[in-house]
Amino acid sequence: MAVKTRRSSATAIPAATAAALLMVSLTAAGPAKSDDWVLGTREGQKLPGCSFTGPARELVSLGPAKVGPPKFRDATFRKFRKKIGPPAKATKTSPSTLRAKWRGRKAARLEFLSFGGTTVKGDLLLQYGQLTGRRWVTERGVRVGTPLAEVKRVYGPPARKLPSDSTRTGKWWRLTAFCSPFGSGGETGSIEARIKRGRVAALSIWVGAAGD
């Protein structure tokens, strides 16, 4: 006697759709995972000359590495390398400038500088850089791959699109900013996101440990 089998009423999800849903779940902003490296910030001072409307946020840590303020001495190349591991490449482009590059999930290109001070490689201080690895994530869950719509949702105003100029190419959104203590004391972006094809392609960070 033949046994009848009952078909499930559930409709199978096409492979392409399942892959798309998986990508959304992996890249949408959300709580940091246990092995993520969070870009830690603290509230800074609002100084004359700062025109942005949101609270000032200064970068104080990149994952396990402290970068200041107030202890900018923690942002040396020697200490940073000890915390996140040796870079794939580190090149001195001048006596007081070091360009270091990491690959993989912690991919990053960072500049360590000294303005008129030390020229010792390990003592140069983190100034700025770009993070392209998926391990780096902001305190609000934004990382490489996060859709722009989600960036807008979790940051909202005062996060805003930046105008194009000689210092940046492509589409950029400023997520957090602080008041620079140097020069006229204007607004400086501490975390900015480069947008490509509707998603975050890189996170730009400014620490300024070497000065302005």
Helices and strands as residue ranges (DSSP letters): H 15-27, E 37-43, E 57-62, E 65-66, G 72-75, H 77-84, E 89-94, E 97-102, G 104-106, E 108-113, G 121-123, E 125-131, E 136-138, H 148-155, E 160-162, E 171-179, E 187-196, E 199-206
